[in-house]
Amino acid sequence: MKRTFLVKKDPTIEAQDNWLIMDYRQYTAWRETDEGKNREIVFGKFEACSEDDSIIFMECNEKVSKELKKDCHRKQYIRSRDAETPFQVMSYSTMTFQESEIYGEDVLEDTECNVEESVMQHMDIERVRTALKMLTPEERAIIQDFFFTESPVPVKELVEKYGNA
């Protein structure tokens, strides 16, 4: 993979036209010069976007270098997770679009699920379970036969089976 080095012509000036653009061979030769030997250079690394693209090393301050390194490690982590899992891992932060004020939570909202209704249903089920525990075994069997079987037993058959319980 091709490597490109962006080195400031004058490290004291921040300008767009203040860059020496070098390939790896040119950069190593420049480092052997007096100027190259005397410069303390901190680089930030920009990952290649594709196999044909080049990796860019840009002279920058230490803060920017740390941010770029952090971003590079994050991308490497995501690539390794993608390689290990058969599904795509997505982060909420990648789904946040500030200019349109759309957030990942909004995009992933399940409109088919009513959380309040689901909680109420679970509470009702718990109340029924508690009430069933308070019944006698025979009363529990009647309710079981009438409500909780695949084909509910008709009332006439329940009366015949259990009498007037």
C-alpha positions as CSV (number, residue, x, y, z in Angstrom):
1,M,0.0,0.0,0.0
2,K,1.3,3.4,-0.9
3,R,2.3,5.8,1.8
4,T,2.3,9.6,1.4
5,F,4.0,12.0,3.9
6,L,2.9,15.6,4.3
7,V,5.6,17.6,6.0
8,K,5.5,21.3,6.7
9,K,8.0,23.3,4.8
10,D,8.1,25.7,7.7
11,P,6.8,24.3,11.0
12,T,6.0,27.7,12.4
13,I,3.5,28.6,9.7
14,E,-0.1,27.2,9.4
15,A,-1.0,27.5,5.8
16,Q,-2.5,25.3,3.1
17,D,0.5,25.8,0.7
18,N,3.0,25.0,3.4
19,W,3.4,21.3,2.6
20,L,6.0,19.1,1.2
21,I,4.3,16.0,-0.3
22,M,6.6,13.0,-0.4
23,D,6.4,9.3,-0.9
24,Y,8.2,6.9,1.5
25,R,11.5,7.0,-0.4
26,Q,11.6,10.8,-0.5
27,Y,10.6,11.1,3.1
28,T,13.4,8.8,4.3
29,A,15.9,10.7,2.2
30,W,14.6,14.0,3.6
31,R,15.0,12.6,7.2
32,E,18.7,12.2,6.4
33,T,19.2,15.9,5.6
34,D,20.2,18.4,8.3
35,E,16.7,19.9,8.4
36,G,15.1,16.4,8.7
37,K,17.4,15.3,11.5
38,N,16.8,18.5,13.5
39,R,13.0,18.4,13.3
40,E,10.9,16.8,16.0
41,I,8.0,15.6,14.0
42,V,4.7,14.3,15.2
43,F,2.5,12.6,12.6
44,G,-1.1,11.9,12.3
45,K,-2.1,8.8,10.3
46,F,-5.1,8.8,7.9
47,E,-6.1,5.3,7.0
48,A,-6.6,4.4,3.3
49,C,-10.2,4.2,2.2
50,S,-9.5,1.3,-0.2
51,E,-6.8,-1.0,-1.3
52,D,-5.8,1.4,-4.2
53,D,-5.8,4.4,-1.8
54,S,-2.7,5.6,0.0
55,I,-2.1,5.9,3.7
56,I,-1.4,9.6,4.6
57,F,1.0,10.6,7.3
58,M,0.6,14.3,8.1
59,E,2.8,16.4,10.4
60,C,0.6,17.8,13.2
61,N,0.6,18.7,16.9
62,E,0.5,16.0,19.6
63,K,-3.2,16.6,20.4
64,V,-4.3,16.0,16.7
65,S,-2.0,13.0,16.5
66,K,-3.7,11.4,19.6
67,E,-7.2,12.1,18.1
68,L,-6.2,10.5,14.8
69,K,-4.7,7.5,16.6
70,K,-7.8,7.1,18.7
71,D,-9.9,7.2,15.5
72,C,-7.6,4.7,13.8
73,H,-7.9,2.3,16.8
74,R,-11.7,2.6,16.7
75,K,-11.8,1.8,13.0
76,Q,-9.5,-1.2,13.5
77,Y,-11.7,-2.4,16.3
78,I,-14.8,-2.1,14.1
79,R,-13.1,-4.0,11.3
80,S,-12.1,-6.8,13.6
81,R,-15.6,-7.0,15.1
82,D,-17.1,-7.1,11.5
83,A,-14.7,-9.9,10.6
84,E,-15.7,-11.9,13.7
85,T,-19.5,-11.6,13.5
86,P,-21.9,-12.6,10.7
87,F,-24.0,-9.5,11.2
88,Q,-23.2,-5.8,11.0
89,V,-22.5,-3.9,14.2
90,M,-23.8,-0.4,14.2
91,S,-23.3,2.3,16.8
92,Y,-26.0,4.9,17.7
93,S,-23.3,7.6,17.2
94,T,-22.9,6.6,13.6
95,M,-26.6,7.1,13.1
96,T,-26.8,10.6,14.5
97,F,-27.4,13.4,12.0
98,Q,-27.1,16.7,13.9
99,E,-28.0,18.9,11.0
100,S,-31.4,17.2,10.7
101,E,-31.7,16.4,14.5
102,I,-32.3,12.7,13.9
103,Y,-30.8,10.4,16.4
104,G,-30.1,6.7,16.3
105,E,-32.8,5.9,18.9
106,D,-35.4,7.5,16.5
107,V,-34.2,5.5,13.5
108,L,-34.3,2.2,15.5
109,E,-37.6,2.8,17.2
110,D,-39.9,-0.2,17.1
111,T,-43.3,1.2,16.2
112,E,-44.9,-2.2,16.6
113,C,-43.9,-2.4,20.3
114,N,-45.9,-0.6,22.9
115,V,-43.8,-0.7,26.1
116,E,-46.5,0.6,28.4
117,E,-48.9,-2.0,27.1
118,S,-46.3,-4.8,27.5
119,V,-45.5,-3.7,31.1
120,M,-49.3,-3.6,32.0
121,Q,-49.7,-7.1,30.5
122,H,-46.8,-8.5,32.6
123,M,-48.3,-6.9,35.7
124,D,-51.7,-8.5,34.9
125,I,-50.1,-11.9,34.4
126,E,-48.3,-11.6,37.7
127,R,-51.6,-10.7,39.5
128,V,-53.3,-13.7,37.9
129,R,-50.4,-16.0,39.1
130,T,-50.6,-14.7,42.6
131,A,-54.4,-15.2,42.6
132,L,-54.1,-18.7,41.3
133,K,-51.7,-19.6,44.1
134,M,-54.4,-18.6,46.6
135,L,-57.0,-21.1,45.1
136,T,-57.5,-24.7,46.2
137,P,-56.1,-27.4,43.8
138,E,-59.6,-28.1,42.5
139,E,-60.4,-24.5,41.8
140,R,-57.1,-24.1,40.1
141,A,-57.9,-27.2,37.9
142,I,-61.2,-25.7,36.9
143,I,-59.6,-22.4,35.8
144,Q,-56.8,-24.3,34.1
145,D,-59.3,-26.4,32.1
146,F,-61.5,-23.4,31.1
147,F,-58.9,-20.8,30.3
148,F,-55.4,-22.2,29.8
149,T,-55.8,-25.3,27.6
150,E,-55.6,-25.3,23.8
151,S,-59.2,-26.3,23.5
152,P,-61.2,-25.0,26.5
153,V,-63.5,-27.4,28.2
154,P,-67.2,-26.3,27.9
155,V,-69.0,-25.2,31.0
156,K,-71.4,-28.2,30.9
157,E,-68.4,-30.7,31.0
158,L,-66.7,-28.7,33.8
159,V,-70.0,-29.0,35.9
160,E,-70.1,-32.7,35.2
161,K,-66.4,-33.2,36.0
162,Y,-66.2,-31.0,39.2
163,G,-69.8,-30.8,40.3
164,N,-70.7,-27.5,42.1
165,A,-67.2,-26.7,43.4
